[in-house]
Amino acid sequence: MQDWQTFLNQDLPAGTYTLKVRTEGNGKNTFAFRLNSISAAVQADHLNVTVRSNDWVPALNVYNPGGPLTVKMYDGDGPQELEAELRDAAGNSYPIKVSGQLEWDDIQVPEAKGNYTVFLRQPQGTFQYSNTVGFQLTGAPITVVNADTTGKLQLVAELVLPDETLPTQATVQVGEQTYEVQGSAGPVTLPAQEYPVSAAPIKGAEVTVDQPAVTVEKEQTKTVKVQVKPDVALNFSADKPEVCVGDVVKFTARATTEFERQALPATVQVKLPAGFTAAGETTVTARVDANNPGVLVFEAKAGAAAAGEQQVTATLLPWNKTQDLGVRVQPTATQIELRRSDLATAQPGDTVTVTLTLKNTSGAPAPYQLTDRPGERLEALDPATFSGELAPGEEKTLSYRARVKGEAAGQSDLQATLSSACDSQQTVAGTLSVTPPPPPPSKRWWRCSARARSAFPSTRPSRRPRSSLPTSRPRTRCT
């Protein structure tokens, strides 16, 4: 009787399971497997094949990945009862020696990569009605039936810089599964179907996926590429928008990023117009990240050739960013160079010292009047207006104390104005950065049992004689 019966119909975790079959009776019991699964296979260490035909019948298919491969035949009952040959995918045949009764013989498969099939047939006039022969593979089981509707997916994560592309880390969502990709991941095996694809955002970078969905195909490998493109910003400023001939301007160029994963290359350079003379380097090369900006600070003195509207240009490489800054140079000369010292970051309630420096660069006395406006977040504790006269070549430092007002983080913009021999007033700006105050220390509360509370000394006087006091303190327990 021939009939199909369901042996197993359930989800199985990945693993190896053993199927044992026992047959009874005098006849030969031959059965077949039919497998329906996303990815599963039925394998056997030893396989018996029953032949009842005078025509060639394919009995065993094997795949050689390349190299030596041996198939062992058992109990073929000799060439009088069974004939065998091996064929490759091109139809070439190779003769096979049939093993004797209850004996083993080796079938040497050609070493060339490919599929090979063992064919069997019974010669005319055989004694047996049918013949059962056994097979084994050296070093591997025999796959009886294989069901595989899966494909493979390769995930790639790249850090895209202006001059190069490097492997990087990205969190990629494929369907309902999340993968942490370190340069590459996979190939992973998935059921053949379409999956939506997305990548987690990364602060300071643009994250893109080369396709919003990927279709995994059976026995094929698809690739999804995630690109992380960090950004570096350029900020360029001057402490004076307008100067007289002979005054100095402090230029500050900053390369900043919010990218935290790794340091990024940055070269900042400033091109000065004719008539300006730099005191210090006008180029800086750095590795920048979220906590370490690249900063270029230098002074430049305006000469007579710089009179008029001038444009100063900062460039950020290799990010190909530029920023222009206008500085107006008055045609009249000043005797005094005006400078401001940088202020360190402060917290609300702190007292800071604001410092300005005047230097007479001429050969004649230079009268001056200097007033500083500390901004909304600073309250001057000392007078912020100064006046006097500088001798030729004299340099004077002027300072006052100020308290940081308010409670929140922010900044205070300072602006000093100097009246001197220049036709226009000389100015110099400054900024104080205010950080939020640290959180107050958390209070630690103790909860004690009655027994523990009795161990703490009471503020009430004890009436017991000193000799009656306990010699040891009771045990305490507090949480």
TORKOL-4160 file (C-alpha; in steps of 0.2 Angstrom, whole numbers, padded with zeros to 4 digits, m for minus):
479
<pt num="1" X="0000" Y="0000" Z="0000"/>
<pt num="2" X="0007" Y="0017" Z="m0005"/>
<pt num="3" X="0001" Y="0033" Z="0004"/>
<pt num="4" X="0008" Y="0049" Z="0011"/>
<pt num="5" X="0006" Y="0052" Z="0030"/>
<pt num="6" X="0011" Y="0068" Z="0039"/>
<pt num="7" X="0024" Y="0064" Z="0051"/>
<pt num="8" X="0028" Y="0081" Z="0058"/>
<pt num="9" X="0019" Y="0098" Z="0057"/>
<pt num="10" X="0026" Y="0111" Z="0069"/>
<pt num="11" X="0039" Y="0125" Z="0071"/>
<pt num="12" X="0056" Y="0118" Z="0076"/>
<pt num="13" X="0070" Y="0128" Z="0083"/>
<pt num="14" X="0086" Y="0128" Z="0073"/>
<pt num="15" X="0096" Y="0112" Z="0077"/>
<pt num="16" X="0098" Y="0093" Z="0073"/>
<pt num="17" X="0084" Y="0081" Z="0076"/>
<pt num="18" X="0085" Y="0062" Z="0075"/>
<pt num="19" X="0072" Y="0052" Z="0066"/>
<pt num="20" X="0071" Y="0033" Z="0070"/>
<pt num="21" X="0061" Y="0021" Z="0059"/>
<pt num="22" X="0058" Y="0002" Z="0063"/>
<pt num="23" X="0050" Y="m0009" Z="0050"/>
<pt num="24" X="0043" Y="m0027" Z="0053"/>
<pt num="25" X="0040" Y="m0041" Z="0041"/>
<pt num="26" X="0048" Y="m0051" Z="0028"/>
<pt num="27" X="0047" Y="m0039" Z="0013"/>
<pt num="28" X="0058" Y="m0024" Z="0009"/>
<pt num="29" X="0050" Y="m0008" Z="0016"/>
<pt num="30" X="0055" Y="0007" Z="0005"/>
<pt num="31" X="0048" Y="0024" Z="0009"/>
<pt num="32" X="0051" Y="0042" Z="0003"/>
<pt num="33" X="0052" Y="0059" Z="0011"/>
<pt num="34" X="0043" Y="0075" Z="0006"/>
<pt num="35" X="0048" Y="0091" Z="0015"/>
<pt num="36" X="0040" Y="0108" Z="0015"/>
<pt num="37" X="0049" Y="0121" Z="0025"/>
<pt num="38" X="0058" Y="0138" Z="0024"/>
<pt num="39" X="0074" Y="0130" Z="0027"/>
<pt num="40" X="0077" Y="0112" Z="0032"/>
<pt num="41" X="0085" Y="0095" Z="0026"/>
<pt num="42" X="0083" Y="0077" Z="0030"/>
<pt num="43" X="0100" Y="0068" Z="0030"/>
<pt num="44" X="0106" Y="0051" Z="0034"/>
<pt num="45" X="0123" Y="0044" Z="0038"/>
<pt num="46" X="0119" Y="0028" Z="0029"/>
<pt num="47" X="0106" Y="0027" Z="0015"/>
<pt num="48" X="0098" Y="0011" Z="0007"/>
<pt num="49" X="0092" Y="0012" Z="m0011"/>
<pt num="50" X="0081" Y="m0002" Z="m0018"/>
<pt num="51" X="0082" Y="m0005" Z="m0037"/>
<pt num="52" X="0069" Y="m0015" Z="m0047"/>
<pt num="53" X="0073" Y="m0011" Z="m0066"/>
<pt num="54" X="0083" Y="m0016" Z="m0081"/>
<pt num="55" X="0085" Y="0002" Z="m0086"/>
<pt num="56" X="0097" Y="0014" Z="m0078"/>
<pt num="57" X="0089" Y="0022" Z="m0062"/>
<pt num="58" X="0097" Y="0037" Z="m0053"/>
<pt num="59" X="0100" Y="0031" Z="m0036"/>
<pt num="60" X="0111" Y="0044" Z="m0028"/>
<pt num="61" X="0115" Y="0063" Z="m0031"/>
<pt num="62" X="0131" Y="0070" Z="m0024"/>
<pt num="63" X="0139" Y="0087" Z="m0025"/>
<pt num="64" X="0158" Y="0089" Z="m0025"/>
<pt num="65" X="0164" Y="0107" Z="m0020"/>
<pt num="66" X="0181" Y="0102" Z="m0027"/>
<pt num="67" X="0194" Y="0090" Z="m0021"/>
<pt num="68" X="0194" Y="0072" Z="m0016"/>
<pt num="69" X="0177" Y="0064" Z="m0012"/>
<pt num="70" X="0173" Y="0046" Z="m0009"/>
<pt num="71" X="0156" Y="0037" Z="m0010"/>
<pt num="72" X="0156" Y="0020" Z="m0001"/>
<pt num="73" X="0144" Y="0006" Z="m0008"/>
<pt num="74" X="0138" Y="m0008" Z="0002"/>
<pt num="75" X="0131" Y="m0025" Z="m0002"/>
<pt num="76" X="0129" Y="m0023" Z="m0021"/>
<pt num="77" X="0129" Y="m0043" Z="m0023"/>
<pt num="78" X="0142" Y="m0042" Z="m0037"/>
<pt num="79" X="0141" Y="m0038" Z="m0055"/>
<pt num="80" X="0129" Y="m0053" Z="m0059"/>
<pt num="81" X="0116" Y="m0044" Z="m0049"/>
<pt num="82" X="0119" Y="m0026" Z="m0051"/>
<pt num="83" X="0127" Y="m0014" Z="m0063"/>
<pt num="84" X="0132" Y="0004" Z="m0059"/>
<pt num="85" X="0140" Y="0019" Z="m0066"/>
<pt num="86" X="0144" Y="0037" Z="m0061"/>
<pt num="87" X="0139" Y="0052" Z="m0072"/>
<pt num="88" X="0143" Y="0070" Z="m0071"/>
<pt num="89" X="0132" Y="0085" Z="m0076"/>
<pt num="90" X="0139" Y="0085" Z="m0094"/>
<pt num="91" X="0134" Y="0067" Z="m0097"/>
<pt num="92" X="0151" Y="0059" Z="m0095"/>
<pt num="93" X="0150" Y="0042" Z="m0087"/>
<pt num="94" X="0163" Y="0033" Z="m0076"/>
<pt num="95" X="0162" Y="0014" Z="m0073"/>
<pt num="96" X="0160" Y="0008" Z="m0055"/>
<pt num="97" X="0164" Y="m0008" Z="m0047"/>
<pt num="98" X="0149" Y="m0016" Z="m0038"/>
<pt num="99" X="0153" Y="m0022" Z="m0021"/>
<pt num="100" X="0150" Y="m0040" Z="m0016"/>
<pt num="101" X="0137" Y="m0047" Z="m0004"/>
<pt num="102" X="0139" Y="m0039" Z="0013"/>
<pt num="103" X="0155" Y="m0030" Z="0007"/>
<pt num="104" X="0160" Y="m0012" Z="0005"/>
<pt num="105" X="0168" Y="m0004" Z="m0011"/>
<pt num="106" X="0174" Y="0014" Z="m0014"/>
<pt num="107" X="0168" Y="0025" Z="m0028"/>
<pt num="108" X="0180" Y="0039" Z="m0031"/>
<pt num="109" X="0171" Y="0054" Z="m0037"/>
<pt num="110" X="0181" Y="0065" Z="m0049"/>
<pt num="111" X="0189" Y="0080" Z="m0040"/>
<pt num="112" X="0182" Y="0093" Z="m0052"/>
<pt num="113" X="0168" Y="0104" Z="m0044"/>
<pt num="114" X="0151" Y="0099" Z="m0049"/>
<pt num="115" X="0136" Y="0087" Z="m0047"/>
<pt num="116" X="0137" Y="0069" Z="m0049"/>
<pt num="117" X="0124" Y="0055" Z="m0050"/>
<pt num="118" X="0126" Y="0036" Z="m0047"/>
<pt num="119" X="0115" Y="0026" Z="m0059"/>
<pt num="120" X="0110" Y="0008" Z="m0055"/>
<pt num="121" X="0101" Y="m0006" Z="m0065"/>
<pt num="122" X="0098" Y="m0025" Z="m0064"/>
<pt num="123" X="0106" Y="m0035" Z="m0078"/>
<pt num="124" X="0095" Y="m0047" Z="m0087"/>
<pt num="125" X="0093" Y="m0064" Z="m0079"/>
<pt num="126" X="0096" Y="m0058" Z="m0061"/>
<pt num="127" X="0092" Y="m0070" Z="m0047"/>
<pt num="128" X="0084" Y="m0057" Z="m0036"/>
<pt num="129" X="0067" Y="m0049" Z="m0039"/>
<pt num="130" X="0075" Y="m0032" Z="m0033"/>
<pt num="131" X="0091" Y="m0027" Z="m0025"/>
<pt num="132" X="0095" Y="m0016" Z="m0011"/>
<pt num="133" X="0111" Y="m0007" Z="m0010"/>
<pt num="134" X="0119" Y="0004" Z="0004"/>
<pt num="135" X="0128" Y="0021" Z="0002"/>
<pt num="136" X="0139" Y="0032" Z="0013"/>
<pt num="137" X="0149" Y="0048" Z="0011"/>
<pt num="138" X="0166" Y="0049" Z="0019"/>
<pt num="139" X="0166" Y="0064" Z="0031"/>
<pt num="140" X="0148" Y="0070" Z="0028"/>
<pt num="141" X="0130" Y="0064" Z="0029"/>
<pt num="142" X="0119" Y="0061" Z="0013"/>
<pt num="143" X="0106" Y="0073" Z="0010"/>
<pt num="144" X="0090" Y="0064" Z="0007"/>
<pt num="145" X="0079" Y="0079" Z="0004"/>
<pt num="146" X="0082" Y="0097" Z="0005"/>
<pt num="147" X="0069" Y="0112" Z="0006"/>
<pt num="148" X="0076" Y="0129" Z="0006"/>
<pt num="149" X="0066" Y="0145" Z="0001"/>
<pt num="150" X="0079" Y="0157" Z="0009"/>
<pt num="151" X="0091" Y="0169" Z="0002"/>
<pt num="152" X="0105" Y="0179" Z="0010"/>
<pt num="153" X="0108" Y="0197" Z="0014"/>
<pt num="154" X="0124" Y="0206" Z="0016"/>
<pt num="155" X="0124" Y="0223" Z="0026"/>
<pt num="156" X="0138" Y="0236" Z="0023"/>
<pt num="157" X="0141" Y="0252" Z="0033"/>
<pt num="158" X="0152" Y="0266" Z="0026"/>
<pt num="159" X="0159" Y="0282" Z="0034"/>
<pt num="160" X="0159" Y="0294" Z="0019"/>
<pt num="161" X="0172" Y="0308" Z="0021"/>
<pt num="162" X="0176" Y="0321" Z="0007"/>
<pt num="163" X="0193" Y="0312" Z="0003"/>
<pt num="164" X="0189" Y="0293" Z="0007"/>
<pt num="165" X="0177" Y="0280" Z="0012"/>
<pt num="166" X="0180" Y="0270" Z="0028"/>
<pt num="167" X="0171" Y="0255" Z="0037"/>
<pt num="168" X="0160" Y="0261" Z="0051"/>
<pt num="169" X="0146" Y="0256" Z="0064"/>
<pt num="170" X="0128" Y="0257" Z="0060"/>
<pt num="171" X="0112" Y="0250" Z="0068"/>
<pt num="172" X="0101" Y="0243" Z="0054"/>
<pt num="173" X="0083" Y="0237" Z="0054"/>
<pt num="174" X="0078" Y="0224" Z="0042"/>
<pt num="175" X="0060" Y="0220" Z="0044"/>
<pt num="176" X="0058" Y="0216" Z="0063"/>
<pt num="177" X="0076" Y="0211" Z="0065"/>
<pt num="178" X="0090" Y="0224" Z="0071"/>
<pt num="179" X="0108" Y="0221" Z="0066"/>
<pt num="180" X="0123" Y="0230" Z="0073"/>
<pt num="181" X="0134" Y="0232" Z="0058"/>
<pt num="182" X="0153" Y="0234" Z="0061"/>
<pt num="183" X="0159" Y="0238" Z="0044"/>
<pt num="184" X="0149" Y="0223" Z="0037"/>
<pt num="185" X="0137" Y="0210" Z="0043"/>
<pt num="186" X="0132" Y="0194" Z="0036"/>
<pt num="187" X="0128" Y="0187" Z="0024"/>
<pt num="188" X="0113" Y="0183" Z="0035"/>
<pt num="189" X="0100" Y="0170" Z="0030"/>
<pt num="190" X="0082" Y="0176" Z="0028"/>
<pt num="191" X="0066" Y="0169" Z="0021"/>
<pt num="192" X="0064" Y="0175" Z="0003"/>
<pt num="193" X="0052" Y="0190" Z="0003"/>
<pt num="194" X="0053" Y="0209" Z="0004"/>
<pt num="195" X="0059" Y="0218" Z="0019"/>
<pt num="196" X="0058" Y="0236" Z="0024"/>
<pt num="197" X="0075" Y="0243" Z="0028"/>
<pt num="198" X="0080" Y="0258" Z="0039"/>
<pt num="199" X="0095" Y="0264" Z="0049"/>
<pt num="200" X="0096" Y="0273" Z="0066"/>
<pt num="201" X="0100" Y="0291" Z="0066"/>
<pt num="202" X="0118" Y="0296" Z="0071"/>
<pt num="203" X="0121" Y="0313" Z="0079"/>
<pt num="204" X="0131" Y="0325" Z="0068"/>
<pt num="205" X="0129" Y="0315" Z="0053"/>
<pt num="206" X="0117" Y="0311" Z="0038"/>
<pt num="207" X="0113" Y="0293" Z="0038"/>
<pt num="208" X="0106" Y="0286" Z="0021"/>
<pt num="209" X="0101" Y="0268" Z="0015"/>
<pt num="210" X="0103" Y="0264" Z="m0003"/>
<pt num="211" X="0086" Y="0256" Z="m0004"/>
<pt num="212" X="0071" Y="0258" Z="0007"/>
<pt num="213" X="0066" Y="0240" Z="0005"/>
<pt num="214" X="0076" Y="0224" Z="m0001"/>
<pt num="215" X="0069" Y="0209" Z="m0009"/>
<pt num="216" X="0078" Y="0193" Z="m0003"/>
<pt num="217" X="0077" Y="0180" Z="m0017"/>
<pt num="218" X="0080" Y="0161" Z="m0015"/>
<pt num="219" X="0098" Y="0156" Z="m0016"/>
<pt num="220" X="0103" Y="0173" Z="m0020"/>
<pt num="221" X="0113" Y="0186" Z="m0010"/>
<pt num="222" X="0107" Y="0204" Z="m0009"/>
<pt num="223" X="0117" Y="0219" Z="m0002"/>
<pt num="224" X="0111" Y="0234" Z="0008"/>
<pt num="225" X="0123" Y="0248" Z="0010"/>
<pt num="226" X="0121" Y="0261" Z="0024"/>
<pt num="227" X="0131" Y="0277" Z="0022"/>
<pt num="228" X="0136" Y="0289" Z="0036"/>
<pt num="229" X="0140" Y="0306" Z="0031"/>
<pt num="230" X="0147" Y="0317" Z="0045"/>
<pt num="231" X="0146" Y="0336" Z="0044"/>
<pt num="232" X="0159" Y="0349" Z="0050"/>
<pt num="233" X="0153" Y="0367" Z="0052"/>
<pt num="234" X="0164" Y="0383" Z="0050"/>
<pt num="235" X="0161" Y="0398" Z="0061"/>
<pt num="236" X="0172" Y="0414" Z="0057"/>
<pt num="237" X="0171" Y="0430" Z="0068"/>
<pt num="238" X="0181" Y="0445" Z="0072"/>
<pt num="239" X="0181" Y="0455" Z="0088"/>
<pt num="240" X="0180" Y="0472" Z="0078"/>
<pt num="241" X="0169" Y="0476" Z="0063"/>
<pt num="242" X="0178" Y="0492" Z="0061"/>
<pt num="243" X="0196" Y="0498" Z="0065"/>
<pt num="244" X="0207" Y="0513" Z="0062"/>
<pt num="245" X="0224" Y="0511" Z="0053"/>
<pt num="246" X="0236" Y="0504" Z="0066"/>
<pt num="247" X="0223" Y="0495" Z="0076"/>
<pt num="248" X="0223" Y="0476" Z="0078"/>
<pt num="249" X="0209" Y="0464" Z="0074"/>
<pt num="250" X="0207" Y="0447" Z="0083"/>
<pt num="251" X="0200" Y="0434" Z="0071"/>
<pt num="252" X="0193" Y="0417" Z="0077"/>
<pt num="253" X="0189" Y="0403" Z="0065"/>
<pt num="254" X="0181" Y="0387" Z="0072"/>
<pt num="255" X="0178" Y="0370" Z="0065"/>
<pt num="256" X="0165" Y="0361" Z="0075"/>
<pt num="257" X="0155" Y="0345" Z="0073"/>
<pt num="258" X="0142" Y="0335" Z="0084"/>
<pt num="259" X="0149" Y="0319" Z="0077"/>
<pt num="260" X="0155" Y="0308" Z="0092"/>
<pt num="261" X="0160" Y="0292" Z="0084"/>
<pt num="262" X="0178" Y="0297" Z="0079"/>
<pt num="263" X="0189" Y="0312" Z="0075"/>
<pt num="264" X="0187" Y="0320" Z="0058"/>
<pt num="265" X="0200" Y="0329" Z="0048"/>
<pt num="266" X="0199" Y="0348" Z="0047"/>
<pt num="267" X="0211" Y="0361" Z="0041"/>
<pt num="268" X="0206" Y="0379" Z="0044"/>
<pt num="269" X="0215" Y="0393" Z="0034"/>
<pt num="270" X="0211" Y="0412" Z="0033"/>
<pt num="271" X="0216" Y="0423" Z="0019"/>
<pt num="272" X="0219" Y="0441" Z="0023"/>
<pt num="273" X="0217" Y="0456" Z="0011"/>
<pt num="274" X="0232" Y="0467" Z="0006"/>
<pt num="275" X="0236" Y="0479" Z="0020"/>
<pt num="276" X="0233" Y="0467" Z="0035"/>
<pt num="277" X="0248" Y="0459" Z="0043"/>
<pt num="278" X="0245" Y="0444" Z="0053"/>
<pt num="279" X="0254" Y="0441" Z="0070"/>
<pt num="280" X="0254" Y="0422" Z="0071"/>
<pt num="281" X="0249" Y="0407" Z="0060"/>
<pt num="282" X="0234" Y="0409" Z="0048"/>
<pt num="283" X="0232" Y="0390" Z="0046"/>
<pt num="284" X="0228" Y="0376" Z="0058"/>
<pt num="285" X="0226" Y="0357" Z="0055"/>
<pt num="286" X="0217" Y="0347" Z="0068"/>
<pt num="287" X="0206" Y="0331" Z="0071"/>
<pt num="288" X="0189" Y="0337" Z="0077"/>
<pt num="289" X="0175" Y="0328" Z="0086"/>
<pt num="290" X="0160" Y="0333" Z="0097"/>
<pt num="291" X="0171" Y="0337" Z="0112"/>
<pt num="292" X="0186" Y="0344" Z="0103"/>
<pt num="293" X="0184" Y="0358" Z="0090"/>
<pt num="294" X="0198" Y="0365" Z="0079"/>
<pt num="295" X="0201" Y="0383" Z="0083"/>
<pt num="296" X="0212" Y="0396" Z="0074"/>
<pt num="297" X="0215" Y="0412" Z="0083"/>
<pt num="298" X="0226" Y="0426" Z="0078"/>
<pt num="299" X="0228" Y="0445" Z="0077"/>
<pt num="300" X="0231" Y="0455" Z="0062"/>
<pt num="301" X="0236" Y="0474" Z="0061"/>
<pt num="302" X="0228" Y="0485" Z="0049"/>
<pt num="303" X="0240" Y="0496" Z="0038"/>
<pt num="304" X="0237" Y="0511" Z="0028"/>
<pt num="305" X="0235" Y="0500" Z="0012"/>
<pt num="306" X="0220" Y="0492" Z="0020"/>
<pt num="307" X="0209" Y="0507" Z="0021"/>
<pt num="308" X="0191" Y="0504" Z="0015"/>
<pt num="309" X="0179" Y="0489" Z="0015"/>
<pt num="310" X="0189" Y="0473" Z="0016"/>
<pt num="311" X="0184" Y="0455" Z="0015"/>
<pt num="312" X="0193" Y="0442" Z="0025"/>
<pt num="313" X="0189" Y="0423" Z="0020"/>
<pt num="314" X="0190" Y="0408" Z="0030"/>
<pt num="315" X="0191" Y="0391" Z="0022"/>
<pt num="316" X="0188" Y="0373" Z="0029"/>
<pt num="317" X="0196" Y="0359" Z="0021"/>
<pt num="318" X="0193" Y="0345" Z="0015"/>
<pt num="319" X="0174" Y="0350" Z="0018"/>
<pt num="320" X="0175" Y="0363" Z="0005"/>
<pt num="321" X="0167" Y="0377" Z="0016"/>
<pt num="322" X="0170" Y="0395" Z="0016"/>
<pt num="323" X="0164" Y="0410" Z="0025"/>
<pt num="324" X="0167" Y="0428" Z="0022"/>
<pt num="325" X="0169" Y="0442" Z="0035"/>
<pt num="326" X="0168" Y="0461" Z="0031"/>
<pt num="327" X="0180" Y="0473" Z="0041"/>
<pt num="328" X="0180" Y="0492" Z="0038"/>
<pt num="329" X="0196" Y="0501" Z="0040"/>
<pt num="330" X="0195" Y="0520" Z="0043"/>
<pt num="331" X="0208" Y="0530" Z="0034"/>
<pt num="332" X="0214" Y="0539" Z="0049"/>
<pt num="333" X="0227" Y="0531" Z="0060"/>
<pt num="334" X="0225" Y="0528" Z="0079"/>
<pt num="335" X="0239" Y="0529" Z="0092"/>
<pt num="336" X="0231" Y="0515" Z="0103"/>
<pt num="337" X="0229" Y="0496" Z="0100"/>
<pt num="338" X="0214" Y="0490" Z="0109"/>
<pt num="339" X="0213" Y="0472" Z="0115"/>
<pt num="340" X="0201" Y="0461" Z="0126"/>
<pt num="341" X="0207" Y="0446" Z="0136"/>
<pt num="342" X="0196" Y="0430" Z="0134"/>
<pt num="343" X="0184" Y="0425" Z="0148"/>
<pt num="344" X="0183" Y="0408" Z="0155"/>
<pt num="345" X="0166" Y="0399" Z="0156"/>
<pt num="346" X="0157" Y="0404" Z="0172"/>
<pt num="347" X="0141" Y="0398" Z="0181"/>
<pt num="348" X="0127" Y="0409" Z="0188"/>
<pt num="349" X="0133" Y="0418" Z="0204"/>
<pt num="350" X="0151" Y="0418" Z="0199"/>
<pt num="351" X="0162" Y="0433" Z="0199"/>
<pt num="352" X="0173" Y="0436" Z="0184"/>
<pt num="353" X="0187" Y="0448" Z="0180"/>
<pt num="354" X="0185" Y="0458" Z="0164"/>
<pt num="355" X="0202" Y="0463" Z="0157"/>
<pt num="356" X="0206" Y="0476" Z="0143"/>
<pt num="357" X="0223" Y="0481" Z="0137"/>
<pt num="358" X="0228" Y="0498" Z="0129"/>
<pt num="359" X="0245" Y="0501" Z="0120"/>
<pt num="360" X="0251" Y="0517" Z="0113"/>
<pt num="361" X="0261" Y="0513" Z="0098"/>
<pt num="362" X="0265" Y="0531" Z="0093"/>
<pt num="363" X="0279" Y="0543" Z="0098"/>
<pt num="364" X="0267" Y="0555" Z="0107"/>
<pt num="365" X="0256" Y="0555" Z="0122"/>
<pt num="366" X="0239" Y="0547" Z="0118"/>
<pt num="367" X="0223" Y="0552" Z="0129"/>
<pt num="368" X="0209" Y="0540" Z="0130"/>
<pt num="369" X="0192" Y="0536" Z="0137"/>
<pt num="370" X="0186" Y="0518" Z="0137"/>
<pt num="371" X="0169" Y="0512" Z="0142"/>
<pt num="372" X="0164" Y="0493" Z="0143"/>
<pt num="373" X="0146" Y="0487" Z="0141"/>
<pt num="374" X="0146" Y="0470" Z="0150"/>
<pt num="375" X="0130" Y="0463" Z="0143"/>
<pt num="376" X="0113" Y="0457" Z="0150"/>
<pt num="377" X="0121" Y="0442" Z="0160"/>
<pt num="378" X="0134" Y="0452" Z="0169"/>
<pt num="379" X="0133" Y="0465" Z="0183"/>
<pt num="380" X="0148" Y="0476" Z="0185"/>
<pt num="381" X="0154" Y="0477" Z="0203"/>
<pt num="382" X="0167" Y="0490" Z="0199"/>
<pt num="383" X="0167" Y="0505" Z="0187"/>
<pt num="384" X="0168" Y="0499" Z="0169"/>
<pt num="385" X="0173" Y="0517" Z="0162"/>
<pt num="386" X="0192" Y="0522" Z="0162"/>
<pt num="387" X="0201" Y="0537" Z="0156"/>
<pt num="388" X="0218" Y="0544" Z="0156"/>
<pt num="389" X="0233" Y="0546" Z="0145"/>
<pt num="390" X="0246" Y="0534" Z="0138"/>
<pt num="391" X="0264" Y="0539" Z="0137"/>
<pt num="392" X="0273" Y="0534" Z="0120"/>
<pt num="393" X="0275" Y="0515" Z="0120"/>
<pt num="394" X="0266" Y="0513" Z="0136"/>
<pt num="395" X="0254" Y="0498" Z="0138"/>
<pt num="396" X="0241" Y="0498" Z="0152"/>
<pt num="397" X="0229" Y="0484" Z="0158"/>
<pt num="398" X="0212" Y="0489" Z="0164"/>
<pt num="399" X="0200" Y="0478" Z="0173"/>
<pt num="400" X="0184" Y="0477" Z="0183"/>
<pt num="401" X="0174" Y="0463" Z="0192"/>
<pt num="402" X="0157" Y="0457" Z="0187"/>
<pt num="403" X="0144" Y="0445" Z="0194"/>
<pt num="404" X="0135" Y="0432" Z="0183"/>
<pt num="405" X="0117" Y="0435" Z="0184"/>
<pt num="406" X="0102" Y="0423" Z="0181"/>
<pt num="407" X="0101" Y="0405" Z="0183"/>
<pt num="408" X="0100" Y="0397" Z="0166"/>
<pt num="409" X="0114" Y="0393" Z="0154"/>
<pt num="410" X="0117" Y="0406" Z="0140"/>
<pt num="411" X="0130" Y="0420" Z="0135"/>
<pt num="412" X="0133" Y="0438" Z="0138"/>
<pt num="413" X="0140" Y="0449" Z="0124"/>
<pt num="414" X="0152" Y="0462" Z="0130"/>
<pt num="415" X="0156" Y="0478" Z="0119"/>
<pt num="416" X="0170" Y="0490" Z="0124"/>
<pt num="417" X="0171" Y="0508" Z="0116"/>
<pt num="418" X="0187" Y="0518" Z="0115"/>
<pt num="419" X="0188" Y="0536" Z="0111"/>
<pt num="420" X="0205" Y="0542" Z="0105"/>
<pt num="421" X="0213" Y="0551" Z="0091"/>
<pt num="422" X="0204" Y="0540" Z="0078"/>
<pt num="423" X="0190" Y="0548" Z="0068"/>
<pt num="424" X="0178" Y="0535" Z="0074"/>
<pt num="425" X="0177" Y="0526" Z="0090"/>
<pt num="426" X="0187" Y="0510" Z="0092"/>
<pt num="427" X="0177" Y="0495" Z="0098"/>
<pt num="428" X="0181" Y="0477" Z="0104"/>
<pt num="429" X="0168" Y="0463" Z="0107"/>
<pt num="430" X="0169" Y="0449" Z="0119"/>
<pt num="431" X="0158" Y="0434" Z="0124"/>
<pt num="432" X="0155" Y="0426" Z="0141"/>
<pt num="433" X="0148" Y="0408" Z="0140"/>
<pt num="434" X="0137" Y="0403" Z="0155"/>
<pt num="435" X="0135" Y="0385" Z="0160"/>
<pt num="436" X="0121" Y="0379" Z="0171"/>
<pt num="437" X="0125" Y="0376" Z="0189"/>
<pt num="438" X="0128" Y="0358" Z="0195"/>
<pt num="439" X="0113" Y="0350" Z="0203"/>
<pt num="440" X="0111" Y="0351" Z="0222"/>
<pt num="441" X="0118" Y="0335" Z="0231"/>
<pt num="442" X="0104" Y="0323" Z="0234"/>
<pt num="443" X="0098" Y="0321" Z="0252"/>
<pt num="444" X="0100" Y="0304" Z="0260"/>
<pt num="445" X="0086" Y="0299" Z="0271"/>
<pt num="446" X="0088" Y="0285" Z="0283"/>
<pt num="447" X="0074" Y="0274" Z="0288"/>
<pt num="448" X="0077" Y="0265" Z="0305"/>
<pt num="449" X="0068" Y="0251" Z="0314"/>
<pt num="450" X="0062" Y="0255" Z="0332"/>
<pt num="451" X="0076" Y="0244" Z="0338"/>
<pt num="452" X="0089" Y="0254" Z="0329"/>
<pt num="453" X="0082" Y="0271" Z="0334"/>
<pt num="454" X="0084" Y="0266" Z="0352"/>
<pt num="455" X="0103" Y="0265" Z="0349"/>
<pt num="456" X="0104" Y="0283" Z="0345"/>
<pt num="457" X="0107" Y="0294" Z="0360"/>
<pt num="458" X="0092" Y="0304" Z="0366"/>
<pt num="459" X="0093" Y="0323" Z="0369"/>
<pt num="460" X="0083" Y="0320" Z="0385"/>
<pt num="461" X="0094" Y="0318" Z="0401"/>
<pt num="462" X="0095" Y="0300" Z="0408"/>
<pt num="463" X="0090" Y="0298" Z="0426"/>
<pt num="464" X="0098" Y="0281" Z="0428"/>
<pt num="465" X="0115" Y="0281" Z="0438"/>
<pt num="466" X="0130" Y="0280" Z="0427"/>
<pt num="467" X="0134" Y="0262" Z="0433"/>
<pt num="468" X="0117" Y="0256" Z="0426"/>
<pt num="469" X="0120" Y="0262" Z="0408"/>
<pt num="470" X="0123" Y="0248" Z="0396"/>
<pt num="471" X="0141" Y="0243" Z="0393"/>
<pt num="472" X="0137" Y="0240" Z="0374"/>
<pt num="473" X="0126" Y="0249" Z="0361"/>
<pt num="474" X="0111" Y="0239" Z="0354"/>
<pt num="475" X="0112" Y="0233" Z="0337"/>
<pt num="476" X="0105" Y="0245" Z="0323"/>
<pt num="477" X="0098" Y="0242" Z="0306"/>
<pt num="478" X="0095" Y="0257" Z="0295"/>
<pt num="479" X="0090" Y="0258" Z="0276"/>
